[in-house]
Amino acid sequence: MASIARRPDGTYRPRYRDADGEEHARHFKRKADAQRWLDDPTAAVVTGTYVDPKAGRITLSAFYAVWAARQVWAPAPSWR
């Protein structure tokens, strides 16, 4: 769900909630700019291609821990 609200100072605040319920918002001077910013994530959610903007902030070690837990590791070869 998304919305655009006009603030008392005359700026526009578009906001939406992602799949985890976290709110994303920005401020724009023009309503057209606010709508343009809001169109991209809204369309991505509808088409199922939404990627959280914070997804790129994960460290390599945290990514590896999650990735390694999902792998099926082959047993080590015995050389005896």
N, C-alpha and C positions, 0 to 999 in steps of 0.2 A: 504494500500500500504506500502511496506517495502523495505528497501535498505541497502546495506553495502558499506561504503566508506572507502578507505584507507587514513589515515591522513599523513601529512608530517613527523611526528615523527615515522612512521612505525606501529602505532596501527590501529585497525579497529573499525569503529563506525557504528554499526547497529542501525537503527531507524525505527519507524513505527508511524502511527497516529491512535488513537483510534476513536470510533464512535463520540465523541465530538470534534474531530479535534485536540486534544492535542497530542503533539509529545513526544514519549518516546525514550530514547537513552542511551547507555552505551558505554564504551570503553574496548577493549580486545586486548591482544598481538597477539593472533592467530585468523585467519579467521574462523577456524573450531569452536572455542568457540563462536565467534560472530554469526555464523549461527545457532548454537545450541540454543543460547539465543533467537534468532529471530523466530525459528520454533514454539515454544510453543504458543506465542500470535497469530501468523499468523494462525495456525491450529484452535485455539479457535475461532477466528473471522469467519473463513470459516464455522465451524460447528455450530456457534451460541451459544457457551458456554463461550464467553469472559466475564471476570469480571475485571473491572478496578482495578489495584493494590491499588489505593487510596480509594477504597470503604470501606475498613476497618478502616479508620481514622475518621469516623463520630462519634460524641459524642452521648451518650445515649439520652440526652434531645433533640437533633436535630432529631435523629431517631424516638423518641416517637412522636414528633410534626407531622412528616410526616405520621407515622403509624396511629395516632389517627384521623387525618383528613380523612383517608380512611375508618374508621370503621363506621358501622351502629350501633349506640347505642340504646338500648332498653330504653323506657321511665322508669323513676323511679317509683317503686310501691307506690301507695298511701295507707297509713295505716289507713286512717280514716273510 
